[in-house]
Amino acid sequence: EGLLCGAAGLPRQRMGYWLEQDKVYKCSEDSWCTEGTRGGCAPRHRGLACARCEDGYFMSSDEECSECSTADTVTGPVLFVLAPIVAASIALWSTFASANVLQRTPLSLTLSLLFSVSILAAQLLELVVNTGTTWVPPADW
């Protein structure tokens, strides 16, 4: 299943299947994996069973790789990371302000904590943007 006989007895992948060395994978969408050479994917698709989109593209709701715009790649992750940080900062600020803690805290400590939170936010943003693992099960023989 998933293989065609090619020239010189070399197997080729059938449309809807993805061939890697001695394993055949069923593609989630038949149109993602093209018939022919091993590992062949439709335009803008790549990876195991062509289940990932090339850089600069994302998997849209109609299961196709659509081109990213700047707003697509930045807005969601930024809001995902910044909204909780802003909410926590406001909550901490109001708590500390009401207890007069801010007046007794050295400026260097306040700036150090602000810098640490900024680094954490940048790391979380990087994690959210660059995580995108898709697992595709092998096809049954």
The first five atom37 places (N, CA, C, CB, O) and aatype in JSON, in Angstrom:
{
  "aatype": [6, 7, 10, 10, 4, 7, 0, 0, 7, 10, 14, 1, 5, 1, 12, 7, 18, 17, 10, 6, 5, 3, 11, 19, 18, 11, 4, 15, 6, 3, 15, 17, 4, 16, 6, 7, 16, 1, 7, 7, 4, 0, 14, 1, 8, 1, 7, 10, 0, 4, 0, 1, 4, 6, 3, 7, 18, 13, 12, 15, 15, 3, 6, 6, 4, 15, 6, 4, 15, 16, 0, 3, 16, 19, 16, 7, 14, 19, 10, 13, 19, 10, 0, 14, 9, 19, 0, 0, 15, 9, 0, 10, 17, 15, 16, 13, 0, 15, 0, 2, 19, 10, 5, 1, 16, 14, 10, 15, 10, 16, 10, 15, 10, 10, 13, 15, 19, 15, 9, 10, 0, 0, 5, 10, 10, 6, 10, 19, 19, 2, 16, 7, 16, 16, 17, 19, 14, 14, 0, 3, 17],
  "atom_mask": [
    [1, 1, 1, 1, 1],
    [1, 1, 1, 0, 1],
    [1, 1, 1, 1, 1],
    [1, 1, 1, 1, 1],
    [1, 1, 1, 1, 1],
    [1, 1, 1, 0, 1],
    [1, 1, 1, 1, 1],
    [1, 1, 1, 1, 1],
    [1, 1, 1, 0, 1],
    [1, 1, 1, 1, 1],
    [1, 1, 1, 1, 1],
    [1, 1, 1, 1, 1],
    [1, 1, 1, 1, 1],
    [1, 1, 1, 1, 1],
    [1, 1, 1, 1, 1],
    [1, 1, 1, 0, 1],
    [1, 1, 1, 1, 1],
    [1, 1, 1, 1, 1],
    [1, 1, 1, 1, 1],
    [1, 1, 1, 1, 1],
    [1, 1, 1, 1, 1],
    [1, 1, 1, 1, 1],
    [1, 1, 1, 1, 1],
    [1, 1, 1, 1, 1],
    [1, 1, 1, 1, 1],
    [1, 1, 1, 1, 1],
    [1, 1, 1, 1, 1],
    [1, 1, 1, 1, 1],
    [1, 1, 1, 1, 1],
    [1, 1, 1, 1, 1],
    [1, 1, 1, 1, 1],
    [1, 1, 1, 1, 1],
    [1, 1, 1, 1, 1],
    [1, 1, 1, 1, 1],
    [1, 1, 1, 1, 1],
    [1, 1, 1, 0, 1],
    [1, 1, 1, 1, 1],
    [1, 1, 1, 1, 1],
    [1, 1, 1, 0, 1],
    [1, 1, 1, 0, 1],
    [1, 1, 1, 1, 1],
    [1, 1, 1, 1, 1],
    [1, 1, 1, 1, 1],
    [1, 1, 1, 1, 1],
    [1, 1, 1, 1, 1],
    [1, 1, 1, 1, 1],
    [1, 1, 1, 0, 1],
    [1, 1, 1, 1, 1],
    [1, 1, 1, 1, 1],
    [1, 1, 1, 1, 1],
    [1, 1, 1, 1, 1],
    [1, 1, 1, 1, 1],
    [1, 1, 1, 1, 1],
    [1, 1, 1, 1, 1],
    [1, 1, 1, 1, 1],
    [1, 1, 1, 0, 1],
    [1, 1, 1, 1, 1],
    [1, 1, 1, 1, 1],
    [1, 1, 1, 1, 1],
    [1, 1, 1, 1, 1],
    [1, 1, 1, 1, 1],
    [1, 1, 1, 1, 1],
    [1, 1, 1, 1, 1],
    [1, 1, 1, 1, 1],
    [1, 1, 1, 1, 1],
    [1, 1, 1, 1, 1],
    [1, 1, 1, 1, 1],
    [1, 1, 1, 1, 1],
    [1, 1, 1, 1, 1],
    [1, 1, 1, 1, 1],
    [1, 1, 1, 1, 1],
    [1, 1, 1, 1, 1],
    [1, 1, 1, 1, 1],
    [1, 1, 1, 1, 1],
    [1, 1, 1, 1, 1],
    [1, 1, 1, 0, 1],
    [1, 1, 1, 1, 1],
    [1, 1, 1, 1, 1],
    [1, 1, 1, 1, 1],
    [1, 1, 1, 1, 1],
    [1, 1, 1, 1, 1],
    [1, 1, 1, 1, 1],
    [1, 1, 1, 1, 1],
    [1, 1, 1, 1, 1],
    [1, 1, 1, 1, 1],
    [1, 1, 1, 1, 1],
    [1, 1, 1, 1, 1],
    [1, 1, 1, 1, 1],
    [1, 1, 1, 1, 1],
    [1, 1, 1, 1, 1],
    [1, 1, 1, 1, 1],
    [1, 1, 1, 1, 1],
    [1, 1, 1, 1, 1],
    [1, 1, 1, 1, 1],
    [1, 1, 1, 1, 1],
    [1, 1, 1, 1, 1],
    [1, 1, 1, 1, 1],
    [1, 1, 1, 1, 1],
    [1, 1, 1, 1, 1],
    [1, 1, 1, 1, 1],
    [1, 1, 1, 1, 1],
    [1, 1, 1, 1, 1],
    [1, 1, 1, 1, 1],
    [1, 1, 1, 1, 1],
    [1, 1, 1, 1, 1],
    [1, 1, 1, 1, 1],
    [1, 1, 1, 1, 1],
    [1, 1, 1, 1, 1],
    [1, 1, 1, 1, 1],
    [1, 1, 1, 1, 1],
    [1, 1, 1, 1, 1],
    [1, 1, 1, 1, 1],
    [1, 1, 1, 1, 1],
    [1, 1, 1, 1, 1],
    [1, 1, 1, 1, 1],
    [1, 1, 1, 1, 1],
    [1, 1, 1, 1, 1],
    [1, 1, 1, 1, 1],
    [1, 1, 1, 1, 1],
    [1, 1, 1, 1, 1],
    [1, 1, 1, 1, 1],
    [1, 1, 1, 1, 1],
    [1, 1, 1, 1, 1],
    [1, 1, 1, 1, 1],
    [1, 1, 1, 1, 1],
    [1, 1, 1, 1, 1],
    [1, 1, 1, 1, 1],
    [1, 1, 1, 1, 1],
    [1, 1, 1, 1, 1],
    [1, 1, 1, 1, 1],
    [1, 1, 1, 1, 1],
    [1, 1, 1, 0, 1],
    [1, 1, 1, 1, 1],
    [1, 1, 1, 1, 1],
    [1, 1, 1, 1, 1],
    [1, 1, 1, 1, 1],
    [1, 1, 1, 1, 1],
    [1, 1, 1, 1, 1],
    [1, 1, 1, 1, 1],
    [1, 1, 1, 1, 1],
    [1, 1, 1, 1, 1]
  ],
  "atom_positions": [
    [[0.85, -1.18, 0.0], [0.0, 0.0, 0.0], [0.89, 1.24, 0.0], [-0.96, 0.0, 1.22], [1.84, 1.33, 0.77]],
    [[0.57, 2.17, -0.85], [1.3, 3.43, -0.89], [2.5, 3.44, -1.81], [0.0, 0.0, 0.0], [3.16, 4.47, -1.94]],
    [[2.8, 2.29, -2.46], [3.98, 2.23, -3.32], [3.59, 1.89, -4.76], [4.97, 1.19, -2.8], [2.61, 1.21, -5.02]],
    [[4.41, 2.41, -5.68], [4.28, 2.08, -7.09], [5.62, 1.52, -7.54], [3.87, 3.34, -7.95], [6.66, 1.88, -7.0]],
    [[5.6, 0.65, -8.53], [6.86, 0.13, -9.07], [7.43, 1.15, -10.04], [6.65, -1.25, -9.79], [6.74, 1.62, -10.95]],
    [[8.68, 1.5, -9.83], [9.33, 2.47, -10.68], [10.34, 1.82, -11.59], [0.0, 0.0, 0.0], [10.47, 0.6, -11.62]],
    [[11.06, 2.64, -12.32], [12.11, 2.14, -13.22], [13.2, 1.46, -12.42], [12.7, 3.3, -14.07], [13.5, 1.86, -11.29]],
    [[13.77, 0.44, -12.98], [14.86, -0.33, -12.35], [14.43, -0.93, -11.02], [16.08, 0.57, -12.13], [15.27, -1.2, -10.16]],
    [[13.13, -1.15, -10.84], [12.64, -1.81, -9.64], [12.64, -0.95, -8.39], [0.0, 0.0, 0.0], [12.39, -1.46, -7.3]],
    [[12.92, 0.33, -8.52], [12.92, 1.22, -7.36], [11.49, 1.66, -7.06], [13.84, 2.45, -7.6], [10.76, 2.07, -7.96]],
    [[11.09, 1.57, -5.8], [9.72, 1.97, -5.46], [9.55, 3.49, -5.54], [9.34, 1.47, -4.07], [10.47, 4.25, -5.25]],
    [[8.34, 3.89, -5.92], [7.96, 5.31, -5.92], [6.75, 5.45, -5.01], [7.66, 5.83, -7.37], [6.02, 4.49, -4.78]],
    [[6.56, 6.64, -4.52], [5.41, 6.82, -3.63], [4.15, 7.12, -4.44], [5.67, 7.95, -2.63], [4.18, 7.82, -5.45]],
    [[3.06, 6.57, -3.95], [1.74, 6.8, -4.54], [1.19, 8.1, -3.95], [0.76, 5.58, -4.28], [1.54, 8.46, -2.83]],
    [[0.33, 8.81, -4.69], [-0.27, 10.03, -4.18], [-1.01, 9.75, -2.88], [-1.22, 10.64, -5.22], [-1.77, 8.79, -2.79]],
    [[-0.78, 10.6, -1.88], [-1.42, 10.41, -0.57], [-0.55, 9.64, 0.4], [0.0, 0.0, 0.0], [-0.93, 9.45, 1.55]],
    [[0.62, 9.2, -0.05], [1.56, 8.47, 0.8], [2.93, 9.13, 0.7], [1.64, 6.96, 0.4], [3.25, 9.8, -0.28]],
    [[3.71, 8.93, 1.73], [5.04, 9.55, 1.78], [6.05, 8.46, 2.11], [5.09, 10.71, 2.85], [5.89, 7.74, 3.1]],
    [[7.06, 8.33, 1.3], [8.04, 7.26, 1.4], [9.36, 7.8, 1.94], [8.26, 6.57, 0.04], [9.92, 8.77, 1.42]],
    [[9.84, 7.16, 3.0], [11.14, 7.52, 3.57], [11.91, 6.23, 3.8], [10.98, 8.34, 4.92], [11.55, 5.43, 4.66]],
    [[12.95, 6.02, 3.04], [13.77, 4.81, 3.09], [12.89, 3.57, 3.05], [14.65, 4.8, 4.36], [12.36, 3.25, 1.99]],
    [[12.72, 2.87, 4.17], [11.92, 1.63, 4.16], [10.58, 1.78, 4.86], [12.71, 0.51, 4.81], [9.94, 0.78, 5.19]],
    [[10.13, 3.03, 5.1], [8.85, 3.26, 5.77], [7.93, 4.04, 4.84], [9.06, 4.02, 7.11], [8.35, 4.93, 4.1]],
    [[6.64, 3.68, 4.91], [5.62, 4.38, 4.15], [4.64, 4.99, 5.14], [4.89, 3.43, 3.13], [4.16, 4.3, 6.05]],
    [[4.35, 6.27, 4.97], [3.42, 6.98, 5.85], [2.21, 7.41, 5.05], [4.11, 8.2, 6.51], [2.33, 7.84, 3.9]],
    [[1.04, 7.31, 5.65], [-0.2, 7.81, 5.05], [-0.28, 9.29, 5.39], [-1.47, 7.01, 5.57], [-0.2, 9.67, 6.56]],
    [[-0.46, 10.12, 4.38], [-0.55, 11.56, 4.59], [-1.94, 11.92, 5.11], [-0.24, 12.33, 3.28], [-2.93, 11.3, 4.73]],
    [[-2.0, 12.92, 5.96], [-3.29, 13.36, 6.51], [-4.23, 13.81, 5.4], [-3.08, 14.5, 7.5], [-5.43, 13.55, 5.47]],
    [[-3.71, 14.46, 4.4], [-4.48, 14.87, 3.23], [-3.76, 14.32, 2.0], [-4.63, 16.45, 3.15], [-2.55, 14.52, 1.86]],
    [[-4.47, 13.63, 1.13], [-3.84, 13.03, -0.05], [-3.11, 14.05, -0.91], [-4.89, 12.32, -0.89], [-2.07, 13.75, -1.49]],
    [[-3.65, 15.25, -1.0], [-3.06, 16.27, -1.87], [-1.71, 16.78, -1.36], [-4.01, 17.44, -2.01], [-0.97, 17.4, -2.12]],
    [[-1.38, 16.53, -0.11], [-0.1, 17.01, 0.44], [1.07, 16.22, -0.14], [-0.1, 16.9, 1.97], [2.13, 16.8, -0.37]],
    [[0.9, 14.93, -0.38], [1.99, 14.06, -0.82], [1.79, 13.7, -2.29], [2.06, 12.77, 0.05], [0.78, 13.1, -2.66]],
    [[2.73, 14.08, -3.11], [2.61, 13.89, -4.55], [3.11, 12.51, -4.97], [3.38, 14.97, -5.3], [3.95, 11.9, -4.29]],
    [[2.6, 12.04, -6.07], [3.06, 10.77, -6.62], [4.41, 10.97, -7.27], [2.03, 10.21, -7.64], [4.66, 12.0, -7.91]],
    [[5.27, 10.0, -7.11], [6.58, 10.06, -7.76], [7.73, 9.77, -6.83], [0.0, 0.0, 0.0], [7.73, 8.75, -6.14]],
    [[8.69, 10.66, -6.8], [9.92, 10.42, -6.05], [9.68, 10.37, -4.55], [10.94, 11.49, -6.38], [8.7, 10.9, -4.03]],
    [[10.6, 9.72, -3.87], [10.52, 9.61, -2.41], [10.49, 10.99, -1.77], [11.7, 8.79, -1.86], [11.23, 11.89, -2.17]],
    [[9.64, 11.14, -0.78], [9.59, 12.38, -0.02], [9.03, 13.56, -0.77], [0.0, 0.0, 0.0], [9.19, 14.71, -0.35]],
    [[8.35, 13.31, -1.89], [7.79, 14.4, -2.68], [6.56, 14.99, -2.01], [0.0, 0.0, 0.0], [5.65, 14.28, -1.6]],
    [[6.56, 16.32, -1.9], [5.44, 17.03, -1.26], [4.85, 18.06, -2.22], [5.9, 17.71, 0.05], [5.51, 18.51, -3.15]],
    [[3.61, 18.41, -1.96], [2.95, 19.48, -2.71], [3.66, 20.8, -2.41], [1.43, 19.56, -2.36], [4.36, 20.92, -1.4]],
    [[3.49, 21.78, -3.28], [4.13, 23.08, -3.03], [3.78, 23.63, -1.65], [3.71, 24.08, -4.1], [2.63, 23.54, -1.2]],
    [[4.77, 24.19, -0.99], [4.67, 24.82, 0.34], [4.55, 23.83, 1.48], [3.48, 25.75, 0.37], [4.44, 24.24, 2.63]],
    [[4.57, 22.51, 1.2], [4.54, 21.49, 2.24], [5.93, 20.87, 2.38], [3.48, 20.39, 1.92], [6.7, 20.85, 1.43]],
    [[6.23, 20.38, 3.59], [7.52, 19.73, 3.82], [7.41, 18.84, 5.05], [8.66, 20.79, 4.0], [6.37, 18.8, 5.71]],
    [[8.49, 18.13, 5.35], [8.55, 17.32, 6.57], [7.91, 15.96, 6.42], [0.0, 0.0, 0.0], [7.47, 15.57, 5.34]],
    [[7.88, 15.25, 7.53], [7.33, 13.9, 7.58], [5.88, 13.9, 7.09], [7.41, 13.33, 9.01], [5.03, 14.59, 7.65]],
    [[5.62, 13.13, 6.04], [4.3, 13.02, 5.42], [3.76, 14.39, 5.0], [3.32, 12.36, 6.39], [2.55, 14.61, 4.95]],
    [[4.68, 15.3, 4.69], [4.33, 16.64, 4.18], [3.37, 17.37, 5.1], [3.72, 16.53, 2.78], [2.56, 18.18, 4.64]],
    [[3.44, 17.1, 6.39], [2.47, 17.63, 7.35], [2.83, 19.02, 7.87], [2.34, 16.68, 8.5], [2.05, 19.61, 8.62]],
    [[3.97, 19.54, 7.49], [4.36, 20.88, 7.94], [4.39, 21.82, 6.74], [5.73, 20.86, 8.66], [4.55, 21.39, 5.6]],
    [[4.24, 23.08, 7.03], [4.34, 24.1, 5.99], [5.76, 24.65, 5.96], [3.31, 25.23, 6.22], [6.45, 24.67, 6.98]],
    [[6.16, 25.1, 4.78], [7.48, 25.73, 4.67], [7.51, 27.0, 5.5], [7.81, 26.04, 3.19], [6.46, 27.53, 5.88]],
    [[8.72, 27.49, 5.78], [8.87, 28.73, 6.51], [8.13, 29.85, 5.79], [10.35, 29.09, 6.69], [8.2, 29.96, 4.56]],
    [[7.43, 30.66, 6.54], [6.67, 31.76, 5.96], [5.24, 31.39, 5.62], [0.0, 0.0, 0.0], [4.49, 32.22, 5.09]],
    [[4.84, 30.14, 5.92], [3.48, 29.67, 5.66], [2.92, 29.02, 6.92], [3.46, 28.68, 4.47], [3.68, 28.57, 7.78]],
    [[1.6, 28.95, 7.03], [0.95, 28.31, 8.16], [-0.18, 27.43, 7.66], [0.42, 29.35, 9.17], [-0.69, 27.63, 6.56]],
    [[-0.58, 26.45, 8.48], [-1.66, 25.55, 8.13], [-2.99, 26.24, 8.41], [-1.56, 24.2, 8.91], [-3.33, 26.48, 9.57]],
    [[-3.72, 26.57, 7.36], [-4.99, 27.28, 7.52], [-6.1, 26.3, 7.86], [-5.34, 28.06, 6.23], [-5.89, 25.08, 7.88]],
    [[-7.28, 26.83, 8.14], [-8.41, 25.98, 8.54], [-8.86, 25.04, 7.42], [-9.58, 26.85, 8.97], [-9.52, 24.03, 7.7]],
    [[-8.53, 25.35, 6.17], [-8.9, 24.45, 5.08], [-7.78, 23.47, 4.75], [-9.25, 25.26, 3.83], [-7.75, 22.88, 3.67]],
    [[-6.84, 23.27, 5.7], [-5.76, 22.29, 5.6], [-4.8, 22.57, 4.45], [-6.35, 20.91, 5.43], [-4.25, 21.63, 3.86]],
    [[-4.59, 23.81, 4.12], [-3.63, 24.21, 3.1], [-2.61, 25.15, 3.72], [-4.33, 24.87, 1.89], [-2.9, 25.84, 4.69]],
    [[-1.42, 25.18, 3.15], [-0.38, 26.09, 3.62], [-0.62, 27.46, 3.0], [1.04, 25.56, 3.28], [-0.51, 27.63, 1.79]],
    [[-0.93, 28.42, 3.84], [-1.2, 29.78, 3.39], [-0.06, 30.68, 3.84], [-2.56, 30.3, 3.93], [0.55, 30.46, 4.88]],
    [[0.21, 31.69, 3.04], [1.32, 32.6, 3.34], [1.02, 33.43, 4.58], [1.61, 33.52, 2.14], [-0.09, 33.93, 4.76]],
    [[2.03, 33.57, 5.43], [1.89, 34.37, 6.64], [2.03, 35.85, 6.31], [2.94, 33.95, 7.69], [2.79, 36.23, 5.43]],
    [[1.3, 36.65, 7.03], [1.53, 38.09, 6.98], [2.21, 38.45, 8.28], [0.18, 38.91, 6.77], [2.27, 37.63, 9.19]],
    [[2.72, 39.64, 8.38], [3.4, 40.06, 9.61], [2.45, 39.96, 10.8], [3.93, 41.5, 9.47], [2.86, 39.55, 11.88]],
    [[1.21, 40.33, 10.6], [0.24, 40.27, 11.69], [0.01, 38.83, 12.14], [-1.08, 40.9, 11.26], [-0.16, 38.59, 13.34]],
    [[-0.01, 37.86, 11.21], [-0.22, 36.46, 11.57], [0.91, 35.92, 12.44], [-0.35, 35.61, 10.31], [0.66, 35.17, 13.38]],
    [[2.12, 36.3, 12.15], [3.26, 35.72, 12.83], [3.6, 36.41, 14.15], [4.45, 35.75, 11.94], [4.3, 35.83, 14.98]],
    [[3.12, 37.63, 14.34], [3.54, 38.38, 15.52], [2.4, 38.62, 16.51], [4.12, 39.69, 15.11], [2.6, 38.45, 17.71]],
    [[1.25, 39.0, 16.04], [0.19, 39.46, 16.93], [-0.24, 38.43, 17.95], [-1.0, 39.87, 16.11], [-0.29, 38.73, 19.15]],
    [[-0.56, 37.21, 17.51], [-1.03, 36.18, 18.44], [-0.04, 35.87, 19.53], [0.0, 0.0, 0.0], [-0.39, 35.96, 20.71]],
    [[1.21, 35.48, 19.18], [2.18, 35.17, 20.23], [2.48, 36.35, 21.15], [3.45, 34.7, 19.61], [2.66, 36.16, 22.36]],
    [[2.53, 37.55, 20.59], [2.82, 38.72, 21.43], [1.7, 38.91, 22.45], [2.99, 40.0, 20.57], [1.96, 39.12, 23.64]],
    [[0.46, 38.84, 22.0], [-0.67, 38.99, 22.93], [-0.7, 37.84, 23.94], [-2.0, 39.04, 22.16], [-1.01, 38.05, 25.11]],
    [[-0.38, 36.64, 23.47], [-0.38, 35.47, 24.35], [0.62, 35.63, 25.5], [-0.04, 34.21, 23.54], [0.35, 35.22, 26.63]],
    [[1.76, 36.24, 25.21], [2.8, 36.41, 26.22], [2.6, 37.7, 27.01], [4.18, 36.4, 25.56], [2.74, 37.7, 28.23]],
    [[2.29, 38.79, 26.34], [2.24, 40.09, 27.01], [1.01, 40.29, 27.88], [2.3, 41.17, 25.99], [1.1, 40.93, 28.93]],
    [[-0.14, 39.76, 27.48], [-1.35, 39.98, 28.26], [-1.21, 39.49, 29.71], [-2.53, 39.28, 27.6], [-1.53, 40.25, 30.63]],
    [[-0.75, 38.25, 29.96], [-0.58, 37.83, 31.35], [0.48, 38.64, 32.1], [-0.22, 36.36, 31.39], [0.34, 38.88, 33.3]],
    [[1.53, 39.04, 31.41], [2.59, 39.82, 32.06], [2.06, 41.18, 32.47], [3.81, 39.97, 31.13], [2.33, 41.64, 33.58]],
    [[1.32, 41.83, 31.6], [0.74, 43.14, 31.93], [-0.24, 43.0, 33.09], [0.03, 43.75, 30.69], [-0.23, 43.82, 34.0]],
    [[-1.09, 41.98, 33.05], [-2.05, 41.76, 34.14], [-1.34, 41.51, 35.47], [-2.98, 40.58, 33.81], [-1.73, 42.06, 36.5]],
    [[-0.31, 40.68, 35.44], [0.45, 40.4, 36.67], [1.17, 41.65, 37.17], [1.46, 39.26, 36.44], [1.23, 41.9, 38.37]],
    [[1.72, 42.43, 36.24], [2.42, 43.66, 36.63], [1.47, 44.64, 37.29], [3.07, 44.31, 35.42], [1.82, 45.26, 38.3]],
    [[0.28, 44.8, 36.74], [-0.71, 45.71, 37.33], [-1.12, 45.22, 38.72], [-1.96, 45.83, 36.43], [-1.24, 46.01, 39.66]],
    [[-1.33, 43.91, 38.84], [-1.71, 43.36, 40.14], [-0.6, 43.55, 41.17], [-2.05, 41.86, 40.01], [-0.87, 43.94, 42.31]],
    [[0.64, 43.28, 40.78], [1.77, 43.47, 41.71], [1.95, 44.94, 42.06], [3.06, 42.91, 41.1], [2.2, 45.29, 43.22]],
    [[1.83, 45.79, 41.05], [2.01, 47.23, 41.29], [0.98, 47.74, 42.29], [1.89, 48.01, 39.96], [1.31, 48.48, 43.22]],
    [[-0.28, 47.34, 42.1], [-1.32, 47.81, 43.01], [-1.13, 47.26, 44.42], [-2.69, 47.43, 42.5], [-1.39, 47.95, 45.4]],
    [[-0.67, 46.01, 44.51], [-0.41, 45.42, 45.82], [0.74, 46.13, 46.53], [-0.1, 43.93, 45.68], [0.63, 46.49, 47.71]],
    [[1.84, 46.33, 45.81], [3.01, 46.98, 46.4], [2.74, 48.45, 46.7], [4.21, 46.85, 45.48], [3.21, 48.98, 47.71]],
    [[1.99, 49.11, 45.83], [1.71, 50.54, 46.04], [0.87, 50.75, 47.28], [1.0, 51.13, 44.81], [1.1, 51.7, 48.04]],
    [[-0.09, 49.88, 47.5], [-0.95, 50.03, 48.68], [-0.2, 49.72, 49.97], [-2.17, 49.11, 48.56], [-0.58, 50.21, 51.04]],
    [[0.86, 48.93, 49.9], [1.65, 48.57, 51.09], [2.87, 49.46, 51.26], [2.08, 47.1, 51.02], [3.68, 49.25, 52.16]],
    [[3.03, 50.47, 50.38], [4.18, 51.38, 50.42], [5.52, 50.65, 50.27], [4.18, 52.16, 51.72], [6.55, 51.15, 50.72]],
    [[5.51, 49.49, 49.65], [6.74, 48.72, 49.45], [7.63, 49.4, 48.41], [6.41, 47.28, 49.01], [8.85, 49.39, 48.52]],
    [[6.99, 50.0, 47.39], [7.77, 50.61, 46.32], [8.63, 51.77, 46.81], [6.84, 51.09, 45.22], [9.7, 52.01, 46.26]],
    [[8.18, 52.46, 47.79], [8.95, 53.6, 48.32], [10.19, 53.14, 49.06], [8.08, 54.44, 49.24], [11.15, 53.9, 49.17]],
    [[10.19, 51.9, 49.56], [11.33, 51.38, 50.3], [12.25, 50.49, 49.47], [10.85, 50.61, 51.49], [13.31, 50.09, 49.95]],
    [[11.87, 50.17, 48.23], [12.65, 49.29, 47.39], [13.68, 50.1, 46.6], [11.74, 48.48, 46.43], [13.32, 51.08, 45.95]],
    [[14.95, 49.69, 46.64], [15.97, 50.41, 45.87], [15.66, 50.33, 44.37], [17.37, 49.83, 46.16], [15.13, 49.33, 43.89]],
    [[15.99, 51.38, 43.65], [15.74, 51.44, 42.22], [16.46, 50.32, 41.48], [16.17, 52.8, 41.66], [15.91, 49.76, 40.53]],
    [[17.67, 49.97, 41.9], [18.42, 48.91, 41.22], [17.69, 47.57, 41.3], [19.83, 48.78, 41.84], [17.7, 46.81, 40.33]],
    [[17.06, 47.28, 42.43], [16.32, 46.03, 42.58], [15.08, 46.05, 41.67], [15.9, 45.82, 44.06], [14.78, 45.04, 41.02]],
    [[14.38, 47.16, 41.62], [13.21, 47.28, 40.77], [13.58, 47.1, 39.3], [12.52, 48.63, 40.99], [12.9, 46.39, 38.57]],
    [[14.66, 47.75, 38.87], [15.1, 47.62, 37.48], [15.58, 46.2, 37.18], [16.23, 48.62, 37.19], [15.33, 45.7, 36.08]],
    [[16.24, 45.56, 38.11], [16.69, 44.17, 37.92], [15.5, 43.24, 37.73], [17.55, 43.7, 39.11], [15.51, 42.37, 36.86]],
    [[14.48, 43.42, 38.55], [13.28, 42.58, 38.42], [12.56, 42.84, 37.1], [12.32, 42.82, 39.6], [12.09, 41.9, 36.46]],
    [[12.48, 44.09, 36.7], [11.86, 44.43, 35.43], [12.63, 43.81, 34.26], [11.78, 45.95, 35.27], [12.01, 43.29, 33.33]],
    [[13.95, 43.85, 34.3], [14.78, 43.25, 33.26], [14.58, 41.74, 33.22], [16.27, 43.59, 33.5], [14.48, 41.16, 32.14]],
    [[14.53, 41.1, 34.39], [14.33, 39.64, 34.46], [12.99, 39.24, 33.85], [14.41, 39.16, 35.92], [12.91, 38.25, 33.12]],
    [[11.94, 39.99, 34.16], [10.62, 39.69, 33.61], [10.63, 39.88, 32.1], [9.54, 40.58, 34.27], [9.99, 39.12, 31.37]],
    [[11.34, 40.9, 31.62], [11.42, 41.14, 30.17], [12.13, 39.99, 29.47], [12.15, 42.46, 29.89], [11.7, 39.57, 28.39]],
    [[13.2, 39.48, 30.04], [13.92, 38.33, 29.47], [13.01, 37.11, 29.44], [15.22, 38.03, 30.28], [12.96, 36.39, 28.43]],
    [[12.29, 36.87, 30.52], [11.36, 35.74, 30.58], [10.29, 35.87, 29.49], [10.7, 35.66, 31.97], [9.95, 34.89, 28.84]],
    [[9.77, 37.06, 29.31], [8.75, 37.29, 28.28], [9.31, 37.0, 26.89], [8.22, 38.73, 28.36], [8.63, 36.39, 26.06]],
    [[10.53, 37.44, 26.63], [11.16, 37.19, 25.32], [11.36, 35.7, 25.08], [12.51, 37.93, 25.22], [11.15, 35.21, 23.97]],
    [[11.76, 34.97, 26.12], [11.96, 33.52, 25.98], [10.62, 32.81, 25.74], [12.64, 32.95, 27.24], [10.55, 31.89, 24.92]],
    [[9.6, 33.22, 26.44], [8.28, 32.61, 26.23], [7.76, 32.9, 24.82], [7.28, 33.13, 27.27], [7.17, 32.03, 24.18]],
    [[7.98, 34.11, 24.35], [7.56, 34.45, 22.99], [8.28, 33.59, 21.97], [7.82, 35.94, 22.71], [7.66, 33.09, 21.03]],
    [[9.57, 33.41, 22.13], [10.36, 32.56, 21.22], [9.85, 31.12, 21.25], [11.85, 32.61, 21.6], [9.75, 30.47, 20.21]],
    [[9.53, 30.62, 22.43], [9.02, 29.26, 22.57], [7.68, 29.09, 21.86], [8.88, 28.89, 24.05], [7.47, 28.1, 21.16]],
    [[6.79, 30.03, 22.04], [5.47, 29.95, 21.42], [5.57, 30.03, 19.91], [4.57, 31.07, 21.94], [4.89, 29.28, 19.2]],
    [[6.41, 30.92, 19.4], [6.53, 31.11, 17.95], [7.15, 29.91, 17.26], [7.35, 32.35, 17.65], [6.73, 29.55, 16.16]],
    [[8.15, 29.28, 17.88], [8.92, 28.24, 17.2], [8.51, 26.82, 17.55], [10.35, 28.4, 17.52], [9.19, 25.88, 17.15]],
    [[7.43, 26.63, 18.27], [6.98, 25.28, 18.59], [5.88, 24.9, 17.61], [6.48, 25.18, 20.06], [4.91, 25.64, 17.43]],
    [[6.03, 23.76, 16.99], [5.02, 23.32, 16.02], [5.26, 21.9, 15.56], [0.0, 0.0, 0.0], [5.4, 21.66, 14.36]],
    [[5.32, 20.96, 16.47], [5.57, 19.58, 16.12], [4.28, 18.89, 15.71], [6.23, 18.84, 17.29], [3.27, 18.97, 16.41]],
    [[4.31, 18.23, 14.58], [3.17, 17.45, 14.12], [3.61, 16.0, 13.97], [2.61, 18.01, 12.76], [4.57, 15.7, 13.25]],
    [[2.92, 15.1, 14.64], [3.27, 13.68, 14.57], [2.33, 13.0, 13.6], [3.2, 13.0, 15.97], [1.11, 13.18, 13.67]],
    [[2.89, 12.22, 12.7], [2.1, 11.5, 11.71], [2.4, 10.02, 11.87], [2.4, 12.0, 10.25], [3.56, 9.61, 11.79]],
    [[1.36, 9.2, 12.09], [1.6, 7.77, 12.27], [1.97, 7.09, 10.95], [0.35, 7.1, 12.87], [1.52, 7.52, 9.89]],
    [[2.8, 6.04, 11.01], [3.11, 5.29, 9.79], [1.88, 4.59, 9.22], [4.21, 4.26, 10.07], [0.95, 4.24, 9.96]],
    [[1.87, 4.4, 7.93], [0.74, 3.69, 7.29], [0.82, 2.2, 7.63], [0.75, 3.9, 5.73], [1.91, 1.66, 7.83]],
    [[-0.33, 1.57, 7.68], [-0.37, 0.13, 7.9], [0.05, -0.58, 6.63], [-1.79, -0.34, 8.34], [-0.31, -0.17, 5.53]],
    [[0.82, -1.63, 6.78], [1.26, -2.41, 5.61], [0.22, -3.39, 5.24], [2.58, -3.13, 5.88], [0.39, -4.14, 4.28]]
  ]
}
